[in-house]
Amino acid sequence: MRPNANILMFICTSLFVNTITDIKKIIGSDLDLFETKFREAMRSKVPLLDTIMTYIVKRKGKQIRPMFVFLSAYYFGNINDRTHRAAALVELLHTATLVHDDVVDDSDERRGFFSINALWKNKIAVLVGDYLLSKGLLLSVKNKDYDLLEIVSNAVEAMSEGELLQIEKSRMLNLSEDVYFEIIRKKTASLIASCCATGAASAGATVEQVELFRQFGEKVGLAFQMKDDLLDYADTIQTGKPVGIDIKEKKLTLPVIYALNNADKSTKSWMINAIKNHNTDKVIVAKVIAFVVKSGGIEYTVKKMEQIVEEAKSILRQVGTSNTSSSLEALVDFSINRSK
């Protein structure tokens, strides 16, 4: 099945390669300094723990979240020590949740690297996650960044609730679209919302402006997760080869939910049975993916994502323009056009 141009626009990323390079021209030195400060924040006198911290730092990704912190700060003034602590706090607590998630999911890999629990077993991984949480708390308390700590702590609370809500609602494989958005709002969007809110707060934004930036980040986070949903179909659309990782893990993402909601009773029953009981059968997974694509689930998700991105940019305009407005919007566009 050949994809239409609208789908390819969100699968192909070649037009957006320069986005991160251009943004790093603005905050590149701050990102470099952040790497140093972040490593210092994770340092331990326990050799085993310090070795694991070094491993974590080396496998870090594109730094999307620190970028949102820094660009949000630049929106209201200059990046300062509080901004760097905000970025470190977000990364410490986020990394802690990832380490714990890998234990819960019994995952051996994270971003193409072995997970902490795969290399050092579950007991050590849980303790490492606890250590990272404590470092984040201490970083804020010692510097009296109570406002930043409150913002990020609310996000971590929401992430935990979202994970449990997904477990609770997904058992029967009967998620409504409203519940899906509530889950991703808590699981994914809350953290990006905290990046934007803490960045703004660190640069002296008013309470009202911080809240608007939190709302902006939440919208971006929703779109970010929807892009993840679409990436599960990227290889299928481009090459015809099924991927279906979410299906294999029995996760109902928006393309599948749309397909289920628009299927007749017998097809819906077949799809639920396939995902629930035959999710490791490559032939059946390929059939499920083909139906999702044919039903318009991909196009629907793309349109919803576009709509939410426009809502995010609209919130940004409510705050007013800034020298970094275009860079922040460019980072939003990159987030939904990334290839992984």
Beta strands, then each sheet from edge to edge (+ up, - down):
strand 1: 109-110
strand 2: 113-114
sheet 1: 1+ 2-
end
